[in-house]
Every structure is written in structure tokens, then in C-alpha cells.
């Protein structure tokens, strides 16, 4: 007989209990403790540092106790007062010498940051956090890897969950899901690095059979316009593939729309309720929007991230086209199971006026806060909404069945040949 026990836990119970037991009325003790994670083992490491520190500095300090947590390119965690100042990242080795390396330790009432290596005497606890706030970009962090790490410690975290992070970061999987839900995307072909190495001509033939030139070649799981090239013939296709394969083992090839408008729109919410931001039209200096267009050309060495990129905001759209894009953005967001803030990038073929979903950024550069400011929502309010959504999701998840007790182990016999199902 199996005896079923439903395990229920209310997210935020320990947090709000801690607030309620604050007999001294100390405001600081009542604040929600938020760990802002940024950096990581990604080619978009530097962009993440900019975005993460933007968010860290924009939080309402009267409501939150903030802990900046920098993830190095070796995936080591560091915190400390200096970690929260962008000026210190001009010399990262020196910054790390003056900061504290930590690891996470899950506890009933939250997660502790423990100094590494631990002290021989006294407490090694550096800080505690109630909610994790990842502001990371690219493979190995934005793709569900960091989200799974946080999930392991049973800590609420802002943004997309593990599954939606992974799906949205793989452009081919994303397109497949959207196409199955009748959301317009361009047809594409995928190639693996080993496949290309073992037969270049066969790879070219595979692309040319399905996609007419010109084509656009991009790594399947990167953002920030990294690794992307347009190819107008087979020789340019060879160059574009070899370039893209330096950033990942799998690439995507799709038709390049040459008479193109790019429109971006962010969405805030979850599966139940979501709303679209204002639309923007980024201004590119070439056929495609480059990394430099996004992070360097518009500002002082990219120090302000996407905020300083060249754009028209709001985009010059008819009211009908604006609403079409905003509604399509919400449909895309909800179809992919997103949470928090994501930015959906659209393409308009000016020859046909057809709108296509190009890609979705589960954690967009600068969290796309400027698209919400255009509608009157301050950055601090956007961050506040994201924390609330994180706590809401945790409450819902922890009300579900997570464990059951049984007598299976009491009767287990590993000496038999029929396996444990017997």
C-alpha cells in the first residue's frame, strides 16, 4: 500500500512571517531581500553586467534590501559593496580581490550566501536573500541553466522558468512551438557543426533546397546580434556558417527579408494576465541590427546598455499595425509560457506588410525598461511587478503535490533479477 501525503508550502510564508515578527519595527528588517544575479559564462557577459547593475540601482531601496551577485566567466559567485558599482568593472581581477566569493546554501527561511572558503572561526554567512533576480544574457545562464540552479535551492526567482527559458533561447524550438500555434515565423533550416565539417557541400545543398538567397545565418541560442551574418550566395553562406559556428555548435538559417522593418515590443505578466509595452523601431547601421548598434554606437562605450541604442520610440506605426504587433507579442509570450518581462522582436516585410516573430528575449537587455517608461511605468515599478510575479508563481508551485511517502523502500529487494517493479 502507498500512503499519499500532500506537501504544501506557501512561498513568502517565511518572508512575511519574518516581517510580522519584527517587534522592534525596524524598517530594514521588513524589507524583501533580493539577490540580483548578473554576468556568467556567456559571450554576452559584459552586457549582463550593464543590465544587472542598471536594475540593481533602479530598485526601490525603501522596499528592498539588495545584494549584488556577480557571476564570473568561470561561474564563480562574488558579492560585496564594490560589486554594485559599474566603475569597478574596468579592472575585474582587482575587483574580485576586494570582494567576497560565496556559494549558496538553502535554508528553510531563504537562501544564505556563505563565504568561500569558509572561516575557521565564527560565522561565514555573508547575506541572506528571499528572492533571486537574474539579469543574465546568453547561453549557459539565460537558457534555463541559472534558473535550474536557483530552482534547486527552492528560492523564488524573477523571470521565465526553466522550461520557458530553454524554449525561448533555442530559436529553432521557439519557431516550432510558435508555428504549431499559428503564430507567423519564417521557415528555417538548422545545421550542426559536425554535420557541416563532415560534408560542406551537403550542408549548402540542404539550405538551398529549402531557403532561397539571400539568407541570414545565426547561432541558435544567442542574442544581442552576436554571430549573425547575411549571405547572398554560396560563398557568403560558407563565410557566415564558419563565423556562426565559432559561437555555438548549432546554427539556424532562414530567409533574409531585405526590405525590412524591425519592431520590438516587450510583455509583462504571466500565463494568466499579460500586457504589452510601447513599440520601438531600432535603427541599424547595416542590413541587420548589430551588437555595436545595440550597445556601443548610441552611448558612452555601451555603459548604459540598450537605453542608449538608436531607436524610434514610439515606432512610426499606424494604430492598427501597432495593435496587431502588441497583440501578437502577448500571444507569443503566453504561448511560450513566459513570466516577468520578455521582449519580442518582430520583422515586417515592407513588400507584403506581413509581420513575423523573429525571436524572443526572455531576459532582454536593460529589461526593456525604456519601453515601459514610454507608457508611464517607471523602472522601479517594473521591477516591483517582476518580484510580485516571482512570489505569485512560487505560491502556486508550492501548493502543488511535490512529494509522497510510501512503503516502497521498506519492501525493496535489490537481490532479485526482475528489477524493482516486482
NORJONOR-V359050 format. One record per helix or strand of 3 or more residues. SS is the DSSP state (helix for helix, strand for strand). FROM is the first residue (numbers start at 1). TO is the last residue. If there is no record, write none. Layout:
ss: <SS,SS>
from: <FROM,FROM>
to: <TO,TO>
//
This chain:
ss: <helix,helix,strand,helix,strand,strand,helix,helix,helix,strand,strand,strand,strand,helix,helix,helix,strand,helix,helix,strand,strand,helix,strand,strand,strand,helix,helix,strand,helix,strand,strand,helix,helix,helix>
from: <13,27,32,45,64,77,81,86,92,100,110,125,131,145,162,171,188,193,200,215,229,234,250,260,274,291,305,311,319,340,354,365,379,409>
to: <20,30,39,58,71,79,84,90,97,107,115,129,134,152,169,180,192,198,210,219,231,244,255,269,282,295,308,313,335,349,361,373,398,411>
//
